[in-house]
Structures are given as structure tokens and as C-alpha cells.
Amino acid sequence: MGPTHAMSGAAAGAAVAVLTAQFTGAPVDVTSTLVLSGVTAGAAVLPDLDHPSGTAARTLGPVSRFVAVFINRTSSLVAEATGAKGRRVGGHRTVTHTLLFALVLAIATWWAVDLGDRRVTIGIFAVLVLLALHSLVRPVVQRWGSLGAVVIAFGLTLVVLQDMPGMVTPSVMATAVGVGCVVHCAGDAVTRSGVPLFAPFVPVGGDRWGAVHLLPSPLRIRAAGFGDTVVMSVCTAILVGLCVTGWNHGLIVL
């Protein structure tokens, strides 16, 4: 579900920050770690924009729902046109749940931010922050509504871009988006449905859009079930553990 995907993205963002500090020898500050975790959390929700009833589709009410319906139908047509078996394929967990999509979206993000147009950068950053907020702090969203969440997202975006312009670079944003999408796919790959991770190039079970599973059948979980709660708890523990470990080893500083 959306909150679990977002939390897994936040953990992945913290991991990127800690690993970067480890390999470069230059520690990252707490604020930068939080920013990277937040952006990756939002990116980890992006693939579910192909689900008209999903968390991402509810972010901006009718507007985001319209986008989700469009992506859902387009994904279904692409899957069918590129060899998916069956007379009709649902658009959910098709195009946006592949490694190809993660790569293309990361490249597109890098290119868009590299253009140097501040408005484009603000828009991308704000959308990712908004998706993260909508998934991880639902009480705030429910209290203030979509408009309130948008105001908060844009406010945070302007603060970050004003005080930390070095964090919102093409490489950082592209990494966050790419990693977030991949982590999302990995999360769905441990569920009973799986995802067409290598579509449309590598057939699975004779189907170019065949589902890939990362766990044996008895261990696969059901979205919104007990297993989902366990994954959410594990991701939260990983996020906290990474931050504490990074701090203790001087990889994360004030």
C-alpha cells in the first residue's frame, strides 16, 4: 500500500545518503538526509499512478484521478501491443512497474532539472514531497485536505531550494526518482501478484509481461494485509537503524 511504499522509499533514500558519505568520505548533514529520504519516499509512490483508486491517485482529487485513469489505460494498451498474453490486460502493475520505466523516468528527471528552469525543478520537487506527505502523514492531509497538502509541499519546496540548492541537483533528483521506482517494484514483487520487472524485453513464463516474484509462494504477502504491516514495520526499523548507525559512525552530522 502507499504508506509502505513511501516508507520503503524513505529508507532507501537514507541508505543512499549513508552510502554516499561512506564512499566519498564526506559526511552528509541531517537536513540533507531528511530531504533525500523525503524525495525518494515520494518517488516510491509514483508507479502507483497507474491505479485509479490508489493512494497516488487520491493526492489531488479529480486532477490526480484523471491522470491515473489516463496512465492506467495507456499502460494497458502498451502491454497488449507489446505481447502481453490474454485478451485484455489491466493497466495496473504494467508499464510503470518495470525497470525500464524507472530508468526512463530517472533520465527524464535528470534532463528536466538540468534545464535550469527553476519552475520545472520546483514542480518536480513539490510533486514528490506532496506524494510523500499524502502517504506518510495522512492525519495532516485529512485535516487540511488536498489544498493544505499542496501548500505545505510547495512551502517545504521553496525552503529547501532557498536554503539547500546543492541538494536539488540533476544527479540527486534522478537518483531519488530511479531508486524510489525500483524500491516500489521490489515491494510489489514480494506480493502475490508480483510485477513484470523486466518487461517487455525478457519473457517470464513465456509472457513478455509475466510477473516476477522475489519470494517463494508461501512467503508472498497480500497488500493491505498483515504482511504489509510487517513490511512497513521493517522499513521503519531500517530507516531508524540507518540514521542511528550513520550518526554513530560520523556519516551523518548536524
C-alpha positions in Angstrom: 0.0 0.0 0.0 1.0 3.6 -0.4 2.4 4.2 3.1 4.5 1.1 3.0 5.9 2.1 -0.4 6.7 5.6 0.8 8.4 4.3 4.0 10.5 1.9 1.9 11.5 4.8 -0.3 12.4 6.9 2.8 14.6 4.0 4.0 16.2 3.7 0.6 16.9 7.5 0.5 18.6 7.3 3.9 20.7 4.3 2.6 21.8 6.4 -0.4 22.8 9.2 1.8 24.8 7.0 4.2 26.5 5.0 1.4 27.4 8.2 -0.4 29.0 9.5 2.7 30.8 6.2 3.2 32.3 6.1 -0.3 33.1 9.8 -0.7 34.5 10.2 2.8 32.4 13.4 3.2 29.6 13.2 5.8 26.1 14.4 5.0 24.1 16.6 7.3 20.8 15.6 8.9 18.8 18.0 6.8 20.2 16.7 3.6 19.5 13.1 4.7 15.9 14.1 5.5 15.4 15.8 2.2 16.8 12.9 0.2 14.7 10.4 2.2 11.5 12.6 1.6 12.1 12.9 -2.1 12.8 9.2 -2.5 9.7 8.4 -0.4 7.6 10.4 -2.8 9.2 8.8 -5.9 8.4 5.4 -4.3 4.7 6.1 -4.7 4.9 7.3 -8.3 4.5 3.9 -10.0 1.0 3.5 -8.5 -0.2 6.4 -10.6 -1.4 3.7 -12.8 -4.1 2.7 -10.2 -7.2 5.0 -10.4 -8.1 4.1 -6.8 -4.6 4.1 -5.3 -3.0 6.5 -2.8 -1.3 8.5 -5.5 -4.5 8.9 -7.5 -6.2 10.5 -4.5 -3.4 13.1 -3.9 -5.1 15.9 -5.8 -8.6 14.7 -6.0 -10.2 14.7 -9.5 -7.0 16.0 -11.1 -4.7 13.2 -10.0 -7.5 10.7 -10.6 -7.8 11.8 -14.2 -4.0 11.4 -14.6 -4.2 7.9 -13.0 -7.0 6.8 -15.4 -5.1 8.1 -18.4 -1.9 6.3 -17.3 -3.8 3.1 -16.5 -5.5 2.9 -19.9 -2.3 3.8 -21.7 -0.3 1.2 -19.8 -2.9 -1.4 -20.7 -2.7 -0.6 -24.4 1.1 -0.7 -24.3 1.2 -4.0 -22.6 -1.3 -5.5 -25.0 0.6 -4.1 -28.0 3.9 -5.5 -26.8 2.9 -9.1 -26.4 1.1 -9.4 -23.1 -0.9 -12.6 -23.1 -4.7 -12.6 -22.6 -7.4 -10.8 -24.5 -7.2 -7.8 -22.2 -4.7 -6.7 -19.6 -5.4 -4.3 -16.7 -3.2 -1.2 -16.7 -2.2 -1.5 -13.1 1.3 -3.0 -12.4 2.3 -3.0 -16.0 4.4 -0.2 -17.7 5.1 1.8 -14.5 6.2 -1.3 -12.6 9.3 -2.1 -14.8 13.0 -1.4 -14.6 12.7 0.3 -17.9 10.2 2.8 -16.5 12.5 3.5 -13.6 15.4 4.2 -15.9 13.4 6.3 -18.3 11.9 8.4 -15.5 15.3 8.9 -13.8 16.8 10.1 -17.1 13.8 12.4 -17.8 14.1 13.8 -14.3 17.9 14.5 -14.7 17.2 16.2 -18.0 14.3 18.3 -16.7 16.2 19.5 -13.7 19.4 20.1 -15.7 17.5 22.5 -17.9 18.0 25.1 -15.2 14.4 26.3 -15.2 13.6 26.9 -11.6 9.9 26.4 -12.2 10.4 22.9 -13.5 12.6 22.0 -10.6 10.1 23.4 -8.1 7.3 21.5 -9.8 9.1 18.1 -9.7 10.3 18.5 -6.1 6.9 19.7 -4.9 5.1 16.7 -6.5 7.4 14.2 -4.9 7.1 15.9 -1.5 3.3 16.0 -1.9 3.2 12.3 -2.6 5.4 11.6 0.4 3.2 13.7 2.7 0.0 12.2 1.4 1.3 8.7 2.1 3.2 9.2 5.4 1.3 11.9 7.3 -2.3 11.1 6.4 -3.8 12.8 9.6 -2.3 16.1 8.3 -3.7 15.5 4.9 -7.1 14.5 6.2 -7.3 17.6 8.4 -6.1 20.2 5.8 -7.3 18.5 2.7 -5.6 18.3 -0.7 -5.2 22.1 -0.9 -3.5 22.2 2.5 -1.1 19.4 1.5 -0.2 21.3 -1.7 0.5 24.5 0.3 2.7 22.5 2.7 4.5 20.8 -0.1 5.2 24.0 -2.0 6.3 25.7 1.2 8.8 23.0 2.0 10.0 23.0 -1.6 10.7 26.8 -1.5 12.5 26.5 1.8 14.7 23.6 0.6 15.5 25.3 -2.7 16.3 28.6 -0.9 18.5 27.2 1.8 19.8 24.0 0.2 20.1 24.4 -3.5 23.0 22.0 -3.6 20.7 19.1 -2.7 18.3 19.7 -5.6 20.7 18.8 -8.4 20.1 16.7 -11.5 22.0 13.8 -10.1 20.4 13.8 -6.7 16.8 14.1 -8.1 17.4 11.5 -10.8 18.9 9.1 -8.2 15.9 9.7 -5.9 13.4 9.0 -8.6 15.1 6.0 -10.0 15.8 4.4 -6.6 12.2 5.2 -5.5 10.7 3.5 -8.5 12.9 0.4 -8.2 12.1 0.1 -4.5 8.4 0.3 -5.3 8.8 -2.5 -7.8 10.7 -4.6 -5.3 7.9 -4.1 -2.7 5.2 -5.3 -5.2 7.4 -8.2 -6.2 7.1 -9.7 -2.7 3.3 -9.7 -3.0 1.1 -12.5 -4.5 0.6 -10.6 -7.8 4.3 -9.8 -8.5 5.4 -7.3 -11.1 6.6 -7.5 -14.8 10.0 -6.2 -13.7 11.9 -7.0 -17.0 9.0 -6.3 -19.4 8.7 -6.0 -22.3 12.2 -7.4 -23.2 12.6 -10.6 -21.0 9.7 -13.0 -21.1 8.7 -14.7 -17.8 6.8 -18.0 -18.2 6.5 -17.3 -22.0 4.9 -13.9 -21.4 6.7 -10.7 -22.0 4.6 -9.2 -19.2 4.8 -12.2 -16.9 5.1 -11.4 -13.2 8.4 -11.6 -11.3 8.3 -12.7 -7.7 11.1 -12.2 -5.2 9.8 -14.7 -2.6 8.6 -18.3 -2.8 4.9 -18.7 -3.0 4.3 -19.5 0.8 6.0 -16.3 1.8 4.3 -13.8 -0.6 2.2 -11.3 1.2 -1.2 -9.6 0.4 -1.3 -5.8 0.0 -3.2 -4.2 3.0 -2.8 -7.5 4.9 -0.7 -8.5 7.9 2.3 -8.9 5.7 2.0 -5.3 4.5 2.1 -4.2 8.1 5.2 -6.3 8.8 7.0 -4.8 5.8 6.0 -1.3 6.9 7.5 -2.0 10.4 10.7 -3.5 8.9 11.2 -0.5 6.6 10.7 1.9 9.5 13.2 0.0 11.6 15.7 0.1 8.7 15.2 3.9 8.3 15.8 4.4 12.0 18.7 2.0 12.1 20.4 3.6 9.1 20.1 7.1 10.7 21.4 5.9 14.1 24.3 4.0 12.5 25.2 6.8 10.2 25.2 9.2 13.2 27.3 7.0 15.4 29.9 6.5 12.6 30.1 10.2 11.7 28.5 9.7 8.3 25.5 11.9 9.3 26.3 15.1 11.1 24.4 18.3 12.2 
